[in-house]
Amino acid sequence: MKLKPKNILIHSILILICILSLIPFLWLLSTALKGQNENIFAYPPVFIPQDFTLDNFKEVLRLVPIVKYVINSFIVASITVVLNVILSALAAYPLARMDFKGKKVAFFAILATIMVPFQTIMLPVYIITLKLNMVDSYSTLMGYVGLIMPFAVNAFGIFLMRQAFLAIPKEMEESAVIDGCNSVQIFFKILLPMVKPTIALLAIFTFIGSWGEFLWPSIVLTNEKLFTLPVGINNLSSAFSANYRLVAAGSIVSIIPIVVFFLALQKYFIAGSNDGAVKG
């Protein structure tokens, strides 16, 4: 196949952007694998370690309960993903398929919340969390609840699921009604299986956002046993500010679950993005 000059230029630019995006990660990985006798700030940068070692990872695991931080982050991110998918789908279904008074107003009101940064509502949310005892000082379970509930559903997820439902022909539902299905059966047996790519896309974005959330956990949490990975890595940075090798090793550990989660669902990523592009 003959490549057009335009396609060559576009692919060259994309490859260049990809390389530039990978450089910080490669430097971080290189730093984590370098021994104590190797200069990590050498110029020009040396990406291939001359004194290769895994001791930095072993030291981080020995000095910091990073496995516990990973478990905490996984619990919070997993439950947040499940709640987002369920609640977003339940909210999107009537907006996409049902006719009721105030439907457009409700939809645009939901979309308007996207423009409101979480930082602007963080104080009232924090006060509500304290009033409801959803903090780790009350109990471990409530500490998890306080981390999860403010992010259990969002406007982006509702919009994404609504667009996916709009892409499904109404004839599918009409056929299900003729076969004797009610609204609940149509929702769970017909619509949800047909929007799996969009569900996977929403799960990826939600997992990444929840896994990397730092501000809210750092405010709500007081018990170190409940620290999520970003908060734990921040403490690691403070404790070992002079040893960037340990900080880099801890950062690499925090990235691995996100990469694994994305790779597991990547085949749905493009299809889910296309579903979200449908007009309606």
HUDA-V91575 format. One record per backbone hydrogen bond with DSSP energy under -1.0 kcal/mol. CO is the residue of the C=O (numbers start at 1). NH is the residue of the N-H. E is the energy in kcal/mol with one decimal. If there is no record, write none. Layout:
BEGIN
co->CO nh->NH e->E
co->CO nh->NH e->E
END
This chain:
BEGIN
co->4 nh->8 e->-2.3
co->5 nh->9 e->-2.3
co->6 nh->10 e->-2.3
co->7 nh->11 e->-2.7
co->8 nh->12 e->-2.1
co->9 nh->13 e->-2.3
co->10 nh->14 e->-2.3
co->11 nh->15 e->-2.4
co->12 nh->16 e->-2.3
co->13 nh->17 e->-2.5
co->14 nh->18 e->-2.3
co->15 nh->19 e->-2.4
co->16 nh->20 e->-2.5
co->17 nh->21 e->-2.1
co->18 nh->22 e->-1.6
co->19 nh->23 e->-1.4
co->22 nh->26 e->-2.8
co->23 nh->27 e->-2.6
co->24 nh->28 e->-2.2
co->25 nh->29 e->-2.6
co->26 nh->30 e->-2.6
co->27 nh->31 e->-2.5
co->28 nh->32 e->-2.1
co->29 nh->33 e->-1.2
co->31 nh->34 e->-1.0
co->33 nh->53 e->-2.0
co->35 nh->38 e->-1.4
co->51 nh->35 e->-1.2
co->54 nh->58 e->-1.8
co->55 nh->59 e->-2.6
co->56 nh->60 e->-2.0
co->57 nh->61 e->-2.2
co->58 nh->62 e->-1.5
co->59 nh->63 e->-2.6
co->60 nh->64 e->-2.3
co->64 nh->66 e->-2.8
co->65 nh->69 e->-1.7
co->66 nh->70 e->-2.4
co->67 nh->71 e->-2.3
co->68 nh->72 e->-2.5
co->69 nh->73 e->-2.5
co->70 nh->74 e->-2.5
co->71 nh->75 e->-2.5
co->72 nh->76 e->-2.4
co->73 nh->77 e->-3.0
co->74 nh->78 e->-2.5
co->75 nh->79 e->-2.1
co->76 nh->80 e->-2.1
co->77 nh->81 e->-2.2
co->78 nh->82 e->-2.3
co->79 nh->83 e->-2.6
co->80 nh->84 e->-2.4
co->81 nh->85 e->-2.5
co->82 nh->86 e->-2.4
co->83 nh->87 e->-2.8
co->84 nh->88 e->-2.3
co->85 nh->89 e->-1.9
co->86 nh->90 e->-2.3
co->87 nh->91 e->-2.1
co->88 nh->92 e->-2.3
co->89 nh->93 e->-2.1
co->92 nh->96 e->-1.8
co->93 nh->97 e->-2.6
co->94 nh->98 e->-1.5
co->100 nh->103 e->-1.4
co->102 nh->106 e->-2.6
co->103 nh->107 e->-2.3
co->104 nh->108 e->-2.8
co->105 nh->109 e->-2.1
co->106 nh->110 e->-2.0
co->107 nh->111 e->-2.3
co->108 nh->112 e->-2.0
co->111 nh->114 e->-1.7
co->112 nh->115 e->-1.3
co->113 nh->116 e->-1.3
co->117 nh->120 e->-1.3
co->121 nh->125 e->-2.2
co->122 nh->126 e->-2.5
co->123 nh->127 e->-2.3
co->124 nh->128 e->-2.4
co->125 nh->129 e->-2.4
co->126 nh->130 e->-2.2
co->127 nh->131 e->-2.6
co->128 nh->132 e->-2.1
co->129 nh->134 e->-2.6
co->130 nh->133 e->-1.5
co->133 nh->135 e->-1.1
co->135 nh->138 e->-1.5
co->135 nh->139 e->-1.4
co->139 nh->143 e->-1.6
co->140 nh->144 e->-1.7
co->141 nh->145 e->-2.1
co->142 nh->146 e->-2.6
co->143 nh->147 e->-1.3
co->144 nh->148 e->-1.8
co->145 nh->149 e->-2.6
co->148 nh->151 e->-1.9
co->149 nh->152 e->-1.6
co->154 nh->158 e->-1.7
co->155 nh->159 e->-2.7
co->156 nh->160 e->-2.6
co->157 nh->161 e->-2.4
co->158 nh->162 e->-2.4
co->159 nh->163 e->-2.3
co->160 nh->164 e->-1.6
co->161 nh->165 e->-2.3
co->162 nh->166 e->-2.2
co->163 nh->167 e->-1.0
co->165 nh->168 e->-1.3
co->169 nh->172 e->-1.4
co->170 nh->174 e->-2.2
co->171 nh->175 e->-2.3
co->172 nh->176 e->-1.6
co->173 nh->177 e->-2.4
co->174 nh->178 e->-2.0
co->175 nh->179 e->-1.6
co->176 nh->181 e->-2.6
co->177 nh->180 e->-1.5
co->182 nh->186 e->-2.5
co->183 nh->187 e->-2.2
co->184 nh->188 e->-2.3
co->185 nh->189 e->-2.9
co->186 nh->190 e->-1.5
co->186 nh->191 e->-2.5
co->187 nh->192 e->-2.2
co->192 nh->195 e->-1.2
co->195 nh->199 e->-2.3
co->196 nh->200 e->-2.6
co->197 nh->201 e->-2.2
co->198 nh->202 e->-2.7
co->199 nh->203 e->-2.5
co->200 nh->204 e->-2.3
co->201 nh->205 e->-2.3
co->202 nh->206 e->-2.5
co->203 nh->207 e->-2.7
co->204 nh->208 e->-2.4
co->205 nh->209 e->-2.3
co->206 nh->210 e->-2.9
co->207 nh->211 e->-2.9
co->208 nh->212 e->-1.9
co->214 nh->218 e->-2.2
co->215 nh->219 e->-1.1
co->216 nh->220 e->-2.6
co->217 nh->221 e->-2.4
co->223 nh->226 e->-2.0
co->224 nh->227 e->-1.3
co->228 nh->232 e->-2.6
co->229 nh->233 e->-3.2
co->230 nh->234 e->-1.9
co->231 nh->235 e->-1.9
co->232 nh->236 e->-2.1
co->233 nh->237 e->-2.4
co->234 nh->238 e->-1.9
co->235 nh->239 e->-2.7
co->236 nh->240 e->-2.3
co->240 nh->243 e->-1.4
co->243 nh->247 e->-1.4
co->244 nh->248 e->-2.5
co->245 nh->249 e->-2.1
co->246 nh->250 e->-2.5
co->247 nh->251 e->-2.1
co->248 nh->252 e->-2.3
co->249 nh->253 e->-1.9
co->250 nh->254 e->-1.6
co->251 nh->255 e->-1.2
co->252 nh->256 e->-1.7
co->255 nh->259 e->-2.0
co->256 nh->260 e->-2.5
co->257 nh->261 e->-2.5
co->258 nh->262 e->-2.4
co->259 nh->263 e->-2.6
co->260 nh->264 e->-1.9
co->261 nh->265 e->-1.0
co->265 nh->268 e->-1.6
co->266 nh->269 e->-1.1
co->268 nh->272 e->-2.5
co->269 nh->273 e->-2.0
co->270 nh->274 e->-2.1
co->271 nh->275 e->-1.8
co->272 nh->276 e->-1.6
co->274 nh->277 e->-1.1
co->275 nh->278 e->-1.3
END
